[in-house]
């Protein structure tokens, strides 16, 4: 699902900047000042991990996952960063 969204995101940027379909999109992301969806996911996950670590999240999240949550989030982040395409 993420790859499909990523392709559409790149296609939209190419359309906005009137570029060829095989042109790199990284300069467009930089020029537009936006992060690709994949990196937004990583940012969101990192922020959640930070908030849980410093106990700044709503009580329901902490009650659901006290110490197990940190381990699971760390493993999830590790797997997504080391995942090979």
N, C-alpha and C positions, 0 to 999 in steps of 0.2 A: 504494500500500500504506500509506503514512504517513497519508494522509487518512482511510482507512478506520479505522486504529488511532486516529487523533485523534478521530474521531467517537465511537468506542466509549468512549474515555477520558472524553470530555465527558459522554456518556450515563451512564456509571457514576457520575461525580461528581454529576450531577443526581439520580440514583437515591438515592445516599447521603444527600444533603441534602434529599430530598423536595421538589424544586422542579418547576416547570413545564418542559415540554420546550423552550420557546423562551427560557428565562431565560439570561442571560450566565453563563459558567462561570469567568471570571477571578476573581471574588471567592471562588469555591469553591477554586480552586487556591491562592490566597493564604491562605485560612483553613486549608486542609489542609497547607500548607507543602511543597507538591510543585511540580515543574516539569512543564509539558506535554512530551510525547515529543519534539516538534520542537525545543524548547530544550535538552533533554537531549542530543540529537544534536549540536547546536552546541557545547555545553559539552564533550562528549567529543572532538569534532574540534579544538577550541581547545586542550584539554589535550594531545592527541597532538602538535599542532604545536609547543607549548611544549616538550614533552619532547624532540622531535627537534631543535629549535633548540639546546637546551642539552645535547644528547647524553646524556640520562638514560634512554634506551630500550634494550631488549635489542639486542645486537650484530647479530642477524639483520635487524632492521628497518633499521638504519643501513647494513648491507652491501647490502641490496636497493635502497635509495634514498638515496644520499648527498646530493647537492645537488638532484637532479631532484625528489626527494620534496617538498622545501619548496616548490618552484615549483608542483607539482601540487596540494598541499594548499591553498596560497594561492589558486589559481585555483578550486578546488572550493568553498572558503569564499566567495569573491567571488561566484561564480555562484549559490550557494544564498541568499546575502543579497540579491542584486539580482534574483532571480527574481520575476517578476510573476505573480499568480494570475489 
